[in-house]
Amino acid sequence: AVPRRRVNPGFQGQLQLYEAMGCAVDTSSVLYKRYRLEMLSERLSEPQDLPQEVFAVDPTTTCQTLNTEVLYRCRKCRRALFRSSSILSHMEGMGPTAFAHKRITESARLSGNGQEKCTSYFIEPVQWMEPALLGVMEGQLLCPKCTSKLGSFSWRGDQCSCGRWVTPAFQIHKSRVDEVRTLPVGNFQTAKT
């Protein structure tokens, strides 16, 4: 009997990614960024040296005047932290049922109704995070200016409040940042209310 030949699942995944990006390598695509981080996390034990291309540019180092992207700043000191293009969206999880192993009480399940399911942003690493990421697999993410806690990271992954497991996870709590919309012309900024 002739042995069956199969396409390597990893290669098949790469082909599907390539097709989803319109048969072009789009390094700005959320799909590409997530894939690159997942591949990197599989190879890491204790990251001592991370490739610079995995880090988004620190928004404080570039001009925002003509940028229509949403900017996210530390709620305490107003330091710019990341742009909307750094947010890596994920499929919504099953909600409280995904946390059954944590024995969430019925009252806790009910109190979540009507509220936003995802209480954090999961983003790509930004340049200001690099010192915190080196040599460890998980830890806290602190504001580089005022050191207030913004969230946490784990190369092994973490669970979103919606129930979805995200790997790797660079998690910024929405309650710790403000959204700022930059107008396309002029130097005026309008904060989202």
Secondary structure by P-SEA (a helix, b strand, c coil): ccccccccaaaaaaaaaaaaaccccccccaaaaaaaaaaaaaacccccccccccccccccccccccccbbbbcccccccccccccccccccccccccccccccccaaaaaaacccccccccccccccccccccccccbbbbcccccccccccccccccccccccccccccccccccbbbbbbccccccccccc
